[in-house]
Amino acid sequence: MPTLNHLRGASSALLIAGVLFAVAAAALWALNPASGADHRDSPAAEANAALDITDVYAFRSPANNDNLVVGFGVNGLTAPTSNDSARFNASATYTLHVDVDGDLADDATVNVDFDDATPQNFTITGLGDAITGAVTPAGQSANVVSAGGISAFAGLRDDPFFFDLTGFKSFVAGPYVPAAGLRADGAGAPADAFAGTNTSYVVLELPITAVTGEVASNTGTIKAWVSTSNGGSQLDRMAIPAINTALIPSDMKDGFNQGSPATDVAEFQATAQASIEGLRAAVNGVLDSPVGEEDGGPLGDLTPEQVAGALIPDIVTIDFSQDVVFPNGRQLTDDVIDVALQLVLNRTAGITDDIDANDKSFSSSFPYLAEPFVAASGPTPAGVPTTGGQPLDDGNGISTALVLAVAGGALIVLGGGLTFGRKLTG
Amino acid sequence: MTRTVATGGLLVLGIGAALLALALAFFLVADDGGGRSPAPAAVSADLVTTTSAEIAFWEERLAADPADFTAADRLASAYIQRGRESGDVSDFTRAQAAVNASFASFSDNPAAFGLLATLQNVRHEFAAAIVSAERSLELDPTQDHLLSAIGDAQVGLGLYAEAFDNYTSLTDQAPSLAAFSRLAYVYELRGDLANAEGAWGNALSLDSGSNAEASAWANTQYATFRLNQGDLDDAATPYDAALDSFPGYIHALAGQARVAAANGDYDSAIALYTQVTERQPLPEYVAALGDVYAVAGQTAEAAEQYALVEAIRQLYVANGINTDLQIAVFLADHDLRLDEALASAEAVYAETPGNIYAADALAWALYKNGRAGDALPYAEEALRLATQGASLWYHSGLIHAATGDEASARAHLQTAIDINPHFSPLQAPIAEQTLAELGG
């Protein structure tokens, strides 16, 4: 068995090579002394973003007053550099549920399924003959499939939601007197968390009368919601933004995602009402003294019970005899977070996230949502350094690293010991 | 005498390496303060470039709005991914910085607790990882995927039954490559090769193709699973598949090197391992290269590789850095610094007493230190799951032989050879020889 006495036979060149080699190895290890490179470590299991519904829109078509447009998104916060990995789940079904008689039971369901091709193809069933088409790759003009008065689109779009998520979360978690928008003093300026990012969307446009069964497009009421399911199990559902986030406590979120509007009132209305009462008390304690000086929300002075009754069941209601603007439906341009938060808090003055519009303009033609952001192409994406941090491996093994190390000269002076690389973890 | 000389040489090596390593460490992290990070060691340029571009995107967002916790979460996740792709472990440190930024803005952020759990598992802080993952689930119980982080920590701690339950829940609730590959590993540990094979089949069939690194990882792990059963031919295809998904993926190249060595093609094995260790000088691959040199009769080259592993070991000790279980096994395997091998194995065993590989390392180190009697209970503990791992049975066989239990020794050595006659270029011949001496 070889032992170290063989070292006596090794040339000095080998020893030098050994030292240099060890340097590279040690430097890599030293930066993270634990076995961060343990190749047994499995890839992280991640939340399935392709099944996580980001938003549901339902509005009167800007291009045709007699048409309804419904859109829903998944794969939220997709960086333009990751557009290629934002796919719909081929084993899942995306379902739009529509109730036209107000009993909260499905009167129509529209299922959208995808295949595994690249680009993917979609199949829409439940609107007469099946509608099939290709998902539009980012950077290409929208592939609009039209059949029987129905238009359909699927693919990445600029995320139409505009909202200071950071300020909102922080404010709802523990209210304070906001310094700017919903941001606390020192927490920076309000910023649209979704600006510059893309989301996968399905958009449908269809005649209102075909949905309502009415003879005209200015009568009738529908209630709609969207769900995702896989293997028969519902994984997410959504209609009104921020309800689950703000009003449903942690231990009920699973049940809420798997629930349906028909049972929402029984299961969640009291809970939502309690959440609203708690939020109002917390905000009133901060913003006004004595407690209770609410100036009323966008629909007037409403009790927590009334607001809970408006937000639960979680459903988008559109009364076509009225203006279709949130909360009667939801248009792309509606500032829903301000309205929802004002409703919940029964306040209007001072309750705004200060993000009033999307980062891109919406289109006047189908699918209305703005085109997705596309990362600059080329060998070196913007923002990636080209100097000072060259790869250890430049095609010649570890040579670059060694050049760096040796070129350091007085490098020992610079180091803070091998703990340097751990400074952020300590 | 030999050892004294060698130790002195290693100390010199260690000091020189330490000084130079400081410099390299500085160069690698010096520009962190600017909000930018150096590109990692490129393996597959396309893959790493894409992930680097995503990192740049979220870095920019976070710089523009330091309170943007969602950007911080995404940034941490991208750094973790690039660390996996490139092997540049400093990316995990950067990921931790991003998690810290997320917590600074949103202290009850469930996503940040989940990312923290992943990083703690990477650092083998298993107990802490469980606490973080449970906190994350408390804040947002819809995150079924966090069962993976809890299960991973439990595997590290040797809580295999608990890990199995969590992985089973994961495959039920959120079936995925990540879920089934974990379940496959626990089946393999349990010696249930049929179910492990089935779980690997599920894992690979659920590969969404959206993460080339994950795809390469799973194919490589599956190939190694086959290789561990001595199936040299069956391992080749998934190794090739891994390299198709992720060209230059070092773990697949190392697997091909292992296959070549098992086939007696030492030139190819040396070429492949050299390619691997030039890219990422991971200790187990440096040691494996040394072993192939040794069996090829190139003892000077073998000793050189072993010395490199030793030099790195010296750096660890000199800097108070926690060492790896693999180092303890390496030292014992090569009859080097056996006192340190034992101390290291004892430390690993104290941290994770239920982990069968910690028990195996301790048994092996005790045996090499002439304490076969003391080693025996740990060797039995290492086999408590009836894991079909040849080296576990080989160690146990030698330990039983040294305690005079020749029947068990014969049985265990035969089991090792039956499982995989190629389990190690250095150790497998010793297993055969000992078995012959015992009249097996």
Interface residues (C-beta under 8 A of the other chain):
Chain A: M1 P2 T3 L4 N5 H6 L7 R8 G9 A10 L14 L15 A17 G18 V19 L20 F21 A22 V23 A24 A25 A26 A27 L28 W29 A30 L31 N32 P33 A34 S35 G36 A37 D38 H39 R40 D41 S42 P43 A44 A45 E46 A47 N48 L77 A79 P80 T81 S82 D84 S85 R87 L165 T166 G167 K169 S170 A173 R183 A187 G188 A189 A191 A193 G196 S250 D251 K253 D254 N257 A375 P379 P381 A382 G383 V384 P385 G388 G389 Q390 P391 L392 D393 D394 G397 I398 A401 L404 A405 V406 G408 L411 I412 L414 G415 G417 L418 T419 F420 G421 R422 L424 T425
Chain B: T2 R3 V5 A6 G9 L13 G16 A17 A18 L19 L20 A21 L22 A23 L24 A25 F26 F27 L28 V29 A30 D31 D32 R36 S37 P38 A39 P40 A41 A42 V43 T49 T50 S52 A53 E54 A56 F57 W58 E59 E60 R61 A64 D65 P66 A67 D68 F69 T70 A71 R74 S77 I80 G83 R84 S86 G87 D88 V89 S90 F92 T93 R94 Q96 A97 N100 S105 F106 D108 T118 N121 V122 R123 H124 E125 E138 L139 D140 P141 T142 Q143 H145 L146 L147 S148 A149 D152 L170 A174 S176 L177 A178 A179 S181 R182 Y185 S208 S210 N211 E213 A214 W217 A218 T220 Q221 H251 E278 R279 Q280 P281 L282 P283 V286 G290 A294 T299 A300 A302 A303 E304 Y306 A307 L308 E310 A311 I312 L315 Y316 N319 I321 N322 D324 Q326 H334 D335 L336 L426
